[in-house]
Each structure stands twice: as structure tokens, then as C-alpha cells.
Amino acid sequence: MPAASTSIVSAPGSIVLKALPPLSLYVHIPWCVRKCPYCDFNSHEVRDKGRGEAPEQDYVQALIADLELALPQIWGRRVYSVFFGGGTPSLFSARAVGELLAAFRARLNLAADAEITLEANPGTFESAKFRDYRACGVNRLSIGIQSFNPAHLHALGRIHDDEEARRAIGIAQALFDNINLDLMYALPQQTLQEAERDIDTARGFGTAHLSAYHLTLEPNTLFHRRPPPLPDAELAADMQDMIEERLAGSGYVNYETSAFARPGRECRHNLNYWRFGDYLGIGAGAHSKLSFPDRILRQMRYKQPREYMQKVMAGAPIQEQHVLSRADLGFEFMMNALRLAGGFEVALLAERTGLPVSAIERPLQEAVGRGLITRDHIRIAPTLRGRRFLNDLLQLFLPPDGTK
């Protein structure tokens, strides 16, 4: 099998993992109908340069070939979840998704009860298509609603309107019992009352899971280059408080910074990320984190879809890869685990990184002193203050040179 395109740089010092963490599979579908002005994900318009549609079949074959190249790194390990992210994965036909899932089952030790999520845009919903997604094995939908306000949807550059959003949810609920609705708040010129109406509309559907993301101006986006008028920090904080209160009153648990679920309906794939589990990412620009008994490896595939497909067929889809150093591991672990409202068991740090808790003792003590975390011999968790000022909390765990 051809070697990857870059050599692996060994980490200074070694670690010892007594057991490998759970493994998930992430599949990146990089195309969308239109690039949203706030989006910094690796997504590309299907109509770019006159092309009317994504090269579906060629990309499916590239994904399968990519997986086959990666198999030696994960051989024999069970895969507990699959997540089709994008872009807009629901642009792909159910036949393509079914072909991929069949290929995964043939090549991987895929758990019988694996959570299989597909991200979907309300502007791509057709009853028959989503019935076929369900039939081929997709058992969880994540729908990018963002808002039920037509003016805000227009400002966000979304291809759907509020009626299409409601129709999409209705179609989804007729076919799936595990549904997430993605919402955003602190939108351009949004009032507290408008944010409240969005949340009340979403919780009225009673789906298993809701996500509420604060709109941020990310580099390399149109909104970053031409900032729209956004609510100030105080109003955005009021929106966050309102969202948490109203969803808690409807029986949702705020288990992660932006995620709310009915008890027992948390997203298993994302929980694996936050608990510093492993994931193999295939597709254009996909990232991976893979553990071995003596090291933890991060990888990134080539980002441009056509270049990615060419590199896969040449046997070298990986653009960058490196082994995490011992100095980085504490920060990498805490950057994920402290997003969880309930924190993590102390033993998980050593289990997932090979580091003793003494390796991060100094920043832990400072975080306790500043009221950002609570800790005992069993569990470490962010306080409400720590969750509100998560970036400040995480900076305490940066490697000694202060960079990441």
C-alpha cells in the first residue's frame, strides 16, 4: 500500500495507553448549494465554475478507496458511530449513502447498534429520498434549521425559508425518532424576543436533540470581511441564559456547551469527540485522531475536493499528520472534555492520554482558585463561571510555550 504523502514526526517522550478509546467514523461531503456567509467549514458550491452538480459517484469511490488506505491503522477496532457531515450531505442520493454504508459494513467492525447520523438542509428534503436514507441505515438526522425567522434566514444566506424548515421537520419526524435541530442565536439585528420565538418553535417539535450555536465571525468568511450588525455581548449573554432556561423547562439537558438533549438521547458521535475518543475522518479536508499503544496521531486530508480525489487514487490522501507531543496532550484533552457540563472522571485523563493528573496539577489548582472548575478525587467539571468563560479556562492548560 502506498505511503502517506508526509512523514510522521515522532513526539518527544513516549506515552503508554493501556487500552484504545472508542472509534468513530466521520465522512465529509464537501458540497452545498450555496456557501453561507458565516461558514468556515470546508464546503464548496456545486455550481462553482459552471458545474451543475457534485461528482457523486467519483467521490463515493474516492471515499471507499480512502477508507481502504486507512484500514491498517484501525484494523480490528469496532466503530461505534458514523457521521456524514458537510457541506450538505443530503445533496447526495440515498443510493450513494447506501453504497457507502454497505462498503463500511463490509470493511469495518461496525457495531450493530451504531449511531449513523446524516446532516441535512431543509432545502433538500423530499419524503421518498429521506425514506430511502432510513432504509439504507441512517438512524439519526441533524437538520440545519438555524432560525424560523425568514428575515434572519435571508441574512444568513440560507437556501430555505421558514415554511420549508417546518415541512422538513415534519418529514423527518414521520421517518426518524432521533432528530437534532441546529439553531443559531446572536444573529444580525436579532432581538431577545426573536431568539425566544426561535427556541420556543424548536422545542415545540419535541425532537430528541437541539443544538444552539452563538454566531461568531470566523476568519476567511464573508461575514468576517463585511461584518453585519450583531447583538452586543450583554444581549448575546441574555439570549444564552434564556435558551438554557427555556430548554431546561422543557426537559432538555444542556450536556455540552451548545448541545441539549432529552435524557439518554445525547449525540454519541459528538460525545466521543468530547471524551477524547478516536475518529477516522475520510473525505476532502477531513481530520482524524487515532490512538496507538505508544502515541496519538492527528491527520488532515487534502481540502480541495478534486485534488483530494486525485490524491486518493494516487494512494496518498493525507496532506498533514503529526504525533501529539506530551506537552500538547493535556491541553488537547481539556479542550474537549471541559466542553461537557458534567466534566470527566479523573481516570479518563490517564486512560485517553497516558498522562497522570499531576501533569496538569498547576493549571488545575489555578482554575479551582479562580472558580472555573470543581474537582475531587473522582471528577473534574467546569463551574457555571467556567462554562461561561471557557476560553479563559482553556488558556490555563496551554503548552508551556503558549501556542497551539
Secondary structure, DSSP 8 states (H G I E B T S, - for coil): ----SS-----SS----SS---EEEEEEE-EESS--TT--SS-EETTGGG--S--HHHHHHHHHHHHHHHHHHHTT-EEEEEEEEES-GGGS-HHHHHHHHHHHHHHSEEEEEEEEEEEE-GGG--HHHHHHHHHHT--EEEEEEE-S-HHHHHHTT-S--HHHHHHHHHHHHHH-S-EEEEEEES-TT--HHHHHHHHHHHHHT--SEEEEEE----TTSHHHHS------HHHHHHHHHHHHHHHHHTT-EEEETTEEE-TT---HHHHHHHTT-EEEEESTT-EEEEEETTEEEEEEE-SSHHHHHHHHHTT--EEEEEE--HHHHHHHHHHHHTTBTT-EEHHHHHHHHS--GGGGHHHHHHHHHTTSEEE-SSEEEE-HHHHHTHHHHHHTTS-TTS--
